[in-house]
């Protein structure tokens, strides 16, 4: 009869004192806190893991259980805190206050990132969020841009060839009934800022961009050490190389010709170059490759379109075209040269004409003088041939003739 009464009393206690329960998700390596209830603040209690004692506070005093889990556990005001969680810590935890039991189910979440640490653009990434104690858990990964990625049955998501858009906070989300567990995972991606399509007029200068998304001088990307930067024209294989010199902060620059110039060079981030006096023949693809000493590399492709008609001038004059002041000054010098040339021509022509005129006058005088000499000689011959008095007649007649002609 006494046995039956004891059994009936125990059955009534179970019916009248329902068991309270809750579900907890916690990240491996972190800590979790599970409350016992308000009754534990005024009553004696015991914490059990799968019926194994963790901690008890009774009339005889407090007592800690044996084992590694008990050593990593702490109880304050009835709340159990378990630190440095391990996957083996998953299971049922029970807090007993008199005849009232609070039972909690703990799931330990394991999150892994392969590869770990900062990533270079185009690296393959695998994210895993697993719950060994609940393999059917509803697990979803949320991308930094907000879109949801449904994971596999093991809570894994693969990202092929990460980009700069994958940089940021990824979230592993687990939902059970109305409870939601979220764990944030920071992914850092280093890459080259995309700026791949350029258009420029022929004869102008153009900046070919090549810049890292973050500086290499500060964490977490300071683990990457630069080796060299190579620009290449894919059409004619011209290469522009900036190599890191051992023990020196500056770069050694080797360029194919004078049309390549270093841009606003920042040794840990910006490796852009300037292409001067571009021609239509230089349209096409250019690649910038950043090499690291770990044998990894980043590559950016830039497409250049050169528009406009060929000005038909020698490349050396293109700078004058781009600078109006130089072009204007050059025009003035050309006009001055032409003016001086015309002046010299006029002077030469004047001198030649003057000399010709002078020579003509001199020739005319010589001829007149010669004629006068011939007339004088004729007169003398007449007087010599007629000495008998007929000379006068002849002379007078001749004079008369001349006089008639004069008249």
C-alpha positions as CSV (number, residue, x, y, z in Angstrom):
1,X,0.0,0.0,0.0
2,X,2.8,2.5,0.9
3,X,4.6,1.7,-2.4
4,X,1.4,2.5,-4.4
5,X,1.0,5.8,-2.6
6,X,4.6,6.8,-3.4
7,X,4.2,5.9,-7.1
8,X,0.9,7.9,-7.3
9,X,2.5,10.9,-5.6
10,X,5.4,10.9,-8.1
11,X,3.0,10.6,-11.0
12,X,1.0,13.6,-9.7
13,X,4.2,15.7,-9.3
14,X,5.1,15.0,-13.0
15,X,1.6,16.0,-14.1
16,X,1.4,19.1,-11.9
17,X,5.0,20.3,-12.5
18,X,5.6,20.3,-16.3
19,X,9.1,20.2,-17.6
20,X,10.3,23.5,-19.1
21,X,12.6,23.3,-22.2
22,X,14.3,25.5,-24.7
23,X,16.7,25.1,-27.7
24,X,20.1,26.8,-27.9
25,X,22.5,27.2,-30.8
26,X,26.0,28.3,-30.1
27,X,29.2,28.6,-32.1
28,X,32.1,26.2,-31.5
29,X,34.9,27.9,-29.5
30,X,32.5,30.5,-28.0
31,X,30.3,30.3,-24.9
32,X,26.7,29.8,-24.2
33,X,24.5,30.8,-21.2
34,X,21.4,28.7,-20.2
35,X,19.1,29.9,-17.4
36,X,17.7,27.6,-14.7
37,X,14.7,29.8,-13.9
38,X,13.6,32.2,-11.2
39,X,13.1,29.4,-8.7
40,X,16.9,28.8,-8.6
41,X,17.5,32.2,-7.1
42,X,15.6,31.1,-3.9
43,X,16.0,27.3,-4.0
44,X,18.7,24.7,-4.1
45,X,19.4,23.4,-7.6
46,X,21.5,21.0,-9.7
47,X,22.8,21.2,-13.2
48,X,23.2,18.0,-15.2
49,X,24.5,17.1,-18.6
50,X,23.0,13.9,-19.9
51,X,22.3,12.9,-16.2
52,X,26.0,13.7,-15.3
53,X,26.5,16.2,-12.6
54,X,28.0,19.6,-13.7
55,X,27.3,21.7,-10.6
56,X,25.0,21.5,-7.5
57,X,24.1,24.0,-4.8
58,X,22.5,22.1,-1.9
59,X,22.2,22.4,1.9
60,X,25.5,20.6,2.3
61,X,27.2,23.1,0.1
62,X,28.1,23.6,-3.6
63,X,29.8,20.9,-5.5
64,X,31.4,20.7,-9.0
65,X,31.2,17.6,-11.1
66,X,34.1,15.8,-12.6
67,X,35.2,16.0,-16.2
68,X,36.3,18.6,-18.7
69,X,32.9,20.0,-19.3
70,X,32.4,20.7,-15.6
71,X,35.8,22.5,-15.5
72,X,34.7,24.8,-18.3
73,X,31.4,25.6,-16.7
74,X,30.4,28.3,-14.3
75,X,27.1,28.9,-12.5
76,X,26.0,32.3,-11.2
77,X,22.5,33.0,-9.9
78,X,21.4,29.6,-11.3
79,X,22.5,30.4,-14.9
80,X,25.0,27.9,-16.4
81,X,27.8,29.3,-18.6
82,X,29.8,26.9,-20.7
83,X,32.9,28.4,-22.3
84,X,35.2,27.2,-25.2
85,X,32.4,25.1,-26.6
86,X,33.3,21.8,-28.3
87,X,31.1,19.8,-30.6
88,X,30.9,17.1,-27.9
89,X,29.2,19.6,-25.6
90,X,26.0,19.3,-27.7
91,X,23.1,17.5,-25.9
92,X,20.6,17.8,-23.1
93,X,21.2,20.0,-20.1
94,X,18.9,19.8,-17.1
95,X,18.5,22.1,-14.2
96,X,16.6,20.6,-11.3
97,X,15.0,22.8,-8.7
98,X,13.3,20.7,-6.0
99,X,11.0,18.7,-8.2
100,X,10.9,21.1,-11.2
101,X,13.1,20.4,-14.2
102,X,14.2,22.8,-16.9
103,X,15.6,20.8,-19.8
104,X,17.5,22.6,-22.6
105,X,18.8,21.2,-25.9
106,X,22.2,22.6,-26.9
107,X,23.4,22.4,-30.6
108,X,27.0,23.4,-31.3
109,X,27.5,25.0,-34.7
110,X,30.8,24.6,-36.5
111,X,31.7,27.2,-39.1
112,X,34.7,26.8,-41.4
113,X,36.2,28.9,-44.2
114,X,38.4,27.4,-46.8
115,X,40.9,29.0,-47.4
116,X,41.1,31.0,-44.2
117,X,42.4,34.6,-44.0
118,X,42.2,37.3,-46.6
119,X,41.6,36.1,-50.1
120,X,42.9,37.3,-53.5
121,X,40.4,37.9,-56.2
122,X,39.6,34.8,-58.4
123,X,40.2,32.4,-55.4
124,X,37.7,29.6,-54.9
125,X,35.9,29.8,-51.5
126,X,34.0,27.3,-49.5
127,X,31.8,28.2,-46.5
128,X,30.5,25.5,-44.2
129,X,28.0,25.8,-41.3
130,X,27.3,22.4,-39.8
131,X,25.3,21.1,-36.8
132,X,26.4,17.6,-36.0
133,X,23.7,17.1,-33.3
134,X,20.9,18.3,-35.8
135,X,21.9,17.3,-39.3
136,X,18.5,18.2,-40.7
137,X,18.7,21.8,-39.5
138,X,17.4,24.5,-41.9
139,X,20.7,26.3,-42.8
140,X,20.9,29.3,-45.1
141,X,23.8,31.5,-46.1
142,X,23.2,35.2,-46.7
143,X,25.6,37.1,-49.1
144,X,27.0,40.5,-48.1
145,X,24.7,42.0,-50.8
146,X,21.7,40.5,-49.1
147,X,20.8,37.6,-51.3
148,X,20.2,34.2,-49.8
149,X,22.2,31.1,-50.9
150,X,20.6,27.8,-50.1
151,X,23.2,25.5,-48.6
152,X,23.7,21.7,-49.2
153,X,22.5,19.2,-46.6
154,X,25.8,19.7,-44.8
155,X,25.3,23.5,-44.7
156,X,28.1,24.2,-47.2
157,X,28.2,26.8,-49.9
158,X,30.9,27.1,-52.6
159,X,31.9,30.3,-54.4
160,X,33.9,29.9,-57.6
161,X,36.3,32.7,-58.3
162,X,35.5,35.3,-55.7
163,X,35.2,39.0,-56.7
164,X,35.3,42.3,-54.8
165,X,31.5,42.1,-54.5
166,X,32.0,39.0,-52.2
167,X,34.0,41.1,-49.7
168,X,32.0,41.7,-46.5
169,X,29.9,40.0,-43.8
170,X,28.5,36.6,-44.6
171,X,25.8,35.2,-42.3
172,X,25.1,31.6,-41.4
173,X,21.4,31.5,-40.5
174,X,19.7,28.6,-38.7
175,X,15.9,28.6,-38.1
176,X,14.0,26.2,-35.8
177,X,10.4,26.9,-35.1
178,X,10.3,30.5,-34.1
179,X,13.9,30.7,-33.0
180,X,16.7,32.1,-35.2
181,X,20.4,31.7,-34.9
182,X,22.8,33.9,-36.8
183,X,26.5,33.8,-37.0
184,X,28.5,36.5,-38.9
185,X,31.7,35.6,-40.8
186,X,33.9,38.3,-42.2
187,X,35.4,37.7,-45.7
188,X,38.1,40.0,-46.9
189,X,38.9,40.1,-50.7
190,X,41.9,41.9,-52.3
191,X,41.5,42.7,-56.0
192,X,42.1,45.2,-58.8
193,X,39.4,47.8,-59.1
194,X,37.6,47.2,-62.4
195,X,37.6,50.0,-65.0
196,X,38.0,48.2,-68.2
197,X,36.5,50.3,-71.1
198,X,38.2,53.5,-72.1
199,X,37.7,55.9,-75.1
200,X,40.1,58.7,-76.1
201,X,40.7,61.0,-79.0
202,X,43.7,60.3,-81.2
203,X,46.8,62.3,-80.3
204,X,45.7,62.7,-76.7
205,X,47.1,61.1,-73.5
206,X,45.2,58.4,-71.6
207,X,45.5,57.0,-68.1
208,X,45.4,53.2,-68.0
209,X,44.1,52.4,-64.5
210,X,45.5,49.6,-62.3
211,X,44.7,50.0,-58.6
212,X,44.3,47.6,-55.7
213,X,41.0,47.7,-53.7
214,X,42.9,48.1,-50.4
215,X,46.4,49.2,-49.3
216,X,49.0,46.6,-48.6
217,X,50.5,48.5,-45.7
218,X,47.8,47.7,-43.1
219,X,46.2,44.5,-41.9
220,X,44.9,42.1,-43.0
221,X,46.4,42.5,-46.5
222,X,49.9,43.3,-45.3
223,X,50.6,39.6,-45.5
224,X,50.9,40.0,-49.3
225,X,54.3,41.3,-50.5
226,X,54.7,42.9,-53.9
227,X,57.2,41.5,-56.4
228,X,56.5,43.4,-59.7
229,X,53.8,45.0,-61.9
230,X,53.8,44.3,-65.6
231,X,51.7,46.2,-68.2
232,X,51.4,44.6,-71.6
233,X,49.9,45.6,-74.9
234,X,48.4,42.3,-76.1
235,X,48.6,43.4,-79.8
236,X,52.4,44.1,-80.1
237,X,53.6,42.6,-76.8
238,X,55.1,45.9,-75.6
239,X,55.8,45.6,-71.9
240,X,56.1,48.2,-69.1
241,X,57.6,46.7,-66.0
242,X,57.7,48.1,-62.4
243,X,59.7,45.8,-60.2
244,X,60.3,45.9,-56.5
245,X,64.0,46.3,-55.6
246,X,65.2,44.4,-52.6
247,X,65.7,46.6,-49.6
248,X,64.5,49.7,-51.4
249,X,61.0,51.3,-51.2
250,X,61.0,52.6,-54.8
251,X,60.3,50.7,-57.9
252,X,62.7,50.1,-60.8
253,X,60.9,51.1,-64.0
254,X,61.6,49.7,-67.4
255,X,59.4,51.0,-70.3
256,X,59.4,50.1,-74.0
257,X,59.4,53.7,-75.3
258,X,58.9,57.3,-74.4
259,X,55.1,57.1,-74.9
260,X,54.7,55.2,-71.6
261,X,54.8,57.2,-68.4
262,X,54.3,56.3,-64.7
263,X,51.0,57.7,-63.4
264,X,50.2,58.7,-59.8
265,X,52.3,55.8,-58.4
266,X,51.6,54.7,-54.9
267,X,53.8,51.8,-54.1
268,X,51.3,49.8,-52.1
269,X,48.1,50.4,-54.1
270,X,48.1,52.4,-57.4
271,X,50.0,51.1,-60.4
272,X,48.4,53.1,-63.2
273,X,50.4,54.3,-66.2
274,X,50.0,57.0,-68.8
275,X,50.1,56.3,-72.6
276,X,51.0,59.5,-74.5
277,X,50.1,60.6,-78.0
278,X,47.8,57.6,-78.7
279,X,47.2,56.4,-82.3
280,X,44.3,54.4,-83.7
281,X,46.8,51.5,-84.1
282,X,47.1,51.4,-80.3
283,X,43.4,50.5,-79.9
284,X,42.9,47.1,-78.3
285,X,43.5,45.2,-75.1
286,X,46.0,46.0,-72.3
287,X,46.7,43.9,-69.2
288,X,48.0,44.9,-65.8
289,X,49.4,42.0,-63.8
290,X,50.4,42.4,-60.1
291,X,52.8,39.7,-59.0
292,X,53.3,38.8,-55.3
293,X,56.3,37.0,-53.8
294,X,54.0,34.1,-52.8
295,X,53.8,33.3,-56.6
296,X,50.2,34.6,-56.6
297,X,49.0,37.3,-59.0
298,X,46.1,39.5,-59.9
299,X,45.3,40.5,-63.5
300,X,43.2,43.3,-64.9
301,X,42.2,43.7,-68.6
302,X,41.7,47.2,-70.0
303,X,40.1,47.8,-73.4
304,X,41.2,51.1,-75.2
305,X,39.3,52.6,-78.1
306,X,41.0,55.5,-80.0
307,X,38.7,57.6,-82.0
308,X,39.1,60.6,-84.4
309,X,40.9,61.2,-87.7
310,X,44.7,61.0,-88.1
311,X,46.1,64.5,-87.8
312,X,48.8,63.6,-90.2
313,X,51.6,65.1,-88.2
314,X,54.8,63.7,-86.8
315,X,54.5,62.3,-83.3
316,X,56.9,64.9,-81.9
317,X,54.4,67.7,-82.9
318,X,51.5,66.2,-81.0
319,X,52.6,68.0,-77.9
320,X,52.3,71.3,-79.7
321,X,48.8,70.4,-80.8
322,X,47.8,69.8,-77.3
323,X,49.4,73.0,-76.1
324,X,47.9,76.1,-77.9
325,X,50.6,78.4,-76.5
326,X,53.4,76.3,-78.0
327,X,51.5,76.1,-81.3
328,X,51.0,79.9,-81.4
329,X,54.6,80.6,-80.7
330,X,55.7,78.2,-83.4
331,X,53.4,80.0,-85.9
332,X,54.9,83.4,-85.1
333,X,58.4,82.0,-85.7
334,X,57.3,80.6,-89.0
335,X,55.9,84.0,-90.1
336,X,59.0,85.8,-89.0
337,X,61.2,83.4,-91.0
338,X,59.0,83.9,-94.1
339,X,59.1,87.7,-93.7
340,X,62.9,87.7,-93.3
341,X,63.2,85.4,-96.4
342,X,61.1,87.8,-98.5
343,X,63.0,90.8,-97.2
344,X,66.3,89.2,-98.3
345,X,64.8,88.4,-101.7
346,X,63.7,92.0,-102.2
347,X,67.1,93.3,-101.2
348,X,68.9,91.0,-103.7
349,X,66.5,91.9,-106.5
350,X,67.0,95.6,-105.7
351,X,70.7,95.3,-105.7
352,X,70.6,93.4,-109.1
353,X,68.3,96.0,-110.7
354,X,70.5,98.9,-109.4
355,X,73.6,97.3,-110.8
356,X,71.9,96.6,-114.1
357,X,70.7,100.2,-114.3
358,X,74.1,101.6,-113.5
359,X,75.7,99.3,-116.0
360,X,73.2,100.5,-118.7
361,X,73.9,104.1,-118.0
362,X,77.6,103.5,-118.2
363,X,77.2,101.7,-121.5
364,X,75.1,104.5,-122.9
365,X,77.7,107.1,-121.9
366,X,80.4,105.0,-123.6
367,X,78.4,104.8,-126.8
368,X,77.8,108.5,-126.9
369,X,81.4,109.3,-126.4
370,X,82.3,106.9,-129.1
371,X,79.9,108.6,-131.5
372,X,81.2,112.0,-130.7
373,X,84.7,110.8,-131.4
374,X,83.7,109.4,-134.9
375,X,82.1,112.8,-135.9
376,X,85.1,114.7,-134.9
377,X,87.4,112.5,-137.0
378,X,85.1,112.9,-140.1
379,X,85.4,116.7,-139.9
380,X,89.1,116.6,-139.8
381,X,89.3,114.4,-142.9
382,X,87.2,116.9,-145.0
383,X,89.5,119.8,-144.1
384,X,92.6,117.8,-145.0
385,X,91.3,116.6,-148.4
386,X,90.2,120.1,-149.7
387,X,92.7,122.7,-148.8
388,X,92.1,125.0,-151.9
389,X,89.3,127.1,-150.6
390,X,86.5,124.7,-151.3
391,X,86.7,123.7,-147.8
392,X,84.7,126.6,-146.6
393,X,82.0,125.9,-149.1
394,X,81.8,122.4,-148.1
395,X,81.9,123.5,-144.6
396,X,79.3,126.1,-145.0
397,X,77.1,123.8,-147.0
398,X,77.3,121.2,-144.3
399,X,76.6,123.7,-141.7
400,X,73.6,124.8,-143.7
401,X,72.4,121.3,-143.9
402,X,72.8,120.9,-140.2
403,X,71.1,124.2,-139.7
404,X,68.2,123.0,-141.9
405,X,68.0,119.8,-139.9
406,X,68.0,121.9,-136.7
407,X,65.2,124.0,-138.0
